[in-house]
Amino acid sequence: MMICLSSRLLLKQMDNFTSLTILRIDSYSRSTTLPNELVNFTSLTILMIVNYLQLTSLPNELFNLTFLTTLNMKSC
């Protein structure tokens, strides 16, 4: 299953998507950090971050996503 997100609110409502494997986060231009809820997707294998213009760093919690094999960042 793949989901494309452009809203932090939507991400917060996705607690039940523990089997999600592909996630694209798009156009979070006002935030400097990734959403904390990201670590709840323990089956995530591919994470795409696009147009996250103010992103300053990646959280250490990303290392807890043990199935994550691909991190793709564009326009960040």
C-alpha positions as CSV (number, residue, x, y, z in Angstrom):
1,M,0.0,0.0,0.0
2,M,1.3,3.5,-0.9
3,I,-0.1,6.7,0.5
4,C,0.9,10.3,-0.5
5,L,0.5,12.9,2.3
6,S,0.4,16.6,2.1
7,S,-1.2,17.2,5.5
8,R,0.1,16.7,9.0
9,L,-3.4,16.3,10.2
10,L,-4.0,13.4,7.9
11,L,-0.8,11.7,9.1
12,K,-1.9,12.0,12.7
13,Q,-5.1,10.2,11.9
14,M,-3.3,7.2,10.3
15,D,-2.4,5.3,13.5
16,N,-4.0,2.2,12.2
17,F,-1.8,1.9,9.1
18,T,0.9,-0.2,10.7
19,S,1.3,-2.3,7.6
20,L,2.0,0.7,5.4
21,T,5.2,0.0,3.3
22,I,5.5,3.0,1.1
23,L,4.9,6.6,2.1
24,R,5.4,9.9,0.2
25,I,5.3,13.1,2.3
26,D,4.8,16.1,0.0
27,S,4.8,19.9,0.5
28,Y,5.3,20.5,4.2
29,S,6.9,23.8,3.4
30,R,6.3,25.4,6.9
31,S,7.9,22.8,9.1
32,T,11.5,22.2,9.9
33,T,11.0,18.6,11.3
34,L,9.3,15.4,10.1
35,P,6.1,14.5,11.9
36,N,6.6,12.4,15.0
37,E,3.9,10.0,13.9
38,L,6.2,8.7,11.2
39,V,7.9,6.3,13.6
40,N,4.5,4.4,14.0
41,F,4.8,3.0,10.5
42,T,7.0,0.1,11.5
43,S,6.6,-1.8,8.2
44,L,7.7,1.2,6.1
45,T,10.2,0.2,3.5
46,I,10.2,3.3,1.2
47,L,10.0,6.9,2.4
48,M,9.8,9.7,-0.1
49,I,10.1,13.3,1.2
50,V,9.4,15.9,-1.5
51,N,9.1,19.7,-1.3
52,Y,9.8,19.8,2.4
53,L,11.5,23.2,2.0
54,Q,12.3,24.1,5.6
55,L,13.5,20.7,6.7
56,T,16.7,21.1,8.7
57,S,17.5,17.6,9.9
58,L,16.3,14.0,10.0
59,P,15.2,12.6,13.4
60,N,17.2,9.8,15.0
61,E,14.0,7.9,15.3
62,L,14.2,7.0,11.6
63,F,16.8,4.5,12.6
64,N,14.0,2.6,14.5
65,L,12.3,1.9,11.2
66,T,14.2,-1.3,10.7
67,F,12.5,-2.3,7.4
68,L,13.3,1.1,5.8
69,T,15.5,0.4,2.8
70,T,15.0,3.5,0.7
71,L,14.9,7.2,1.7
72,N,14.3,9.5,-1.3
73,M,14.5,13.3,-0.7
74,K,13.8,15.9,-3.4
75,S,13.6,19.7,-3.0
76,C,14.3,19.6,0.7
